[in-house]
Amino acid sequence: MSSFDDAFKALIGSEGGYSFNPADPGGETMWGVTAHVARAYGYAGPMKDLPLATAKEIAKTKYWDPLRLDEFDSRVAFQIFDANYNGGLVVLWMQKAAGAEPDGKFGQHTVDAVRDADPLKFMMRFAAFRLSYLKGLHAWPSFSRGWTDRMARNLLLGAT
């Protein structure tokens, strides 16, 4: 995996198409984009019709660029991107996985720490923090199988 395009392709393999599961706190989604996020980015049509290109643009603008993921090892960038797209305490996990002061505020200190971390160790730590978080969510009983499968696929991608 070497770029945003590769990362997005891998991410969409986990997200799939249209979903409206009442147990999902994200509500109605298409390509993993919630209706709330799509509307905030100017999409006004039915969620079932959200173009993949629009989802990709939102992913780059909202979930990739703000965390400066082009500056990291591509394996690390993908793990962060997938978690940011899916939800959670991503900046805090980045800091903790990289051994930085965990203040939850994204800045140059976080970028430097992640960039300097061993990519494989970072990915393992990051995945552990993410999994611990997911296990504590009230939706865990409904979505645990899918979330753990997703994380297993992500780690396998990172190990290639």
Secondary structure, DSSP 8 states (H G I E B T S, - for coil): --SHHHHHHHHHHHH-SEE--TT-TT-SEETTEEHHHHHHTT--S-GGG--HHHHHHHIIIIIIGGGTGGGS-HHHHHHHHHHHHH-S-HHHHHHHHHT----S--SHHHHHHHHHS-HHHHHHHHHHHHHHHHHTSTTHHHHHHHHHHHHHHHHHHHT-
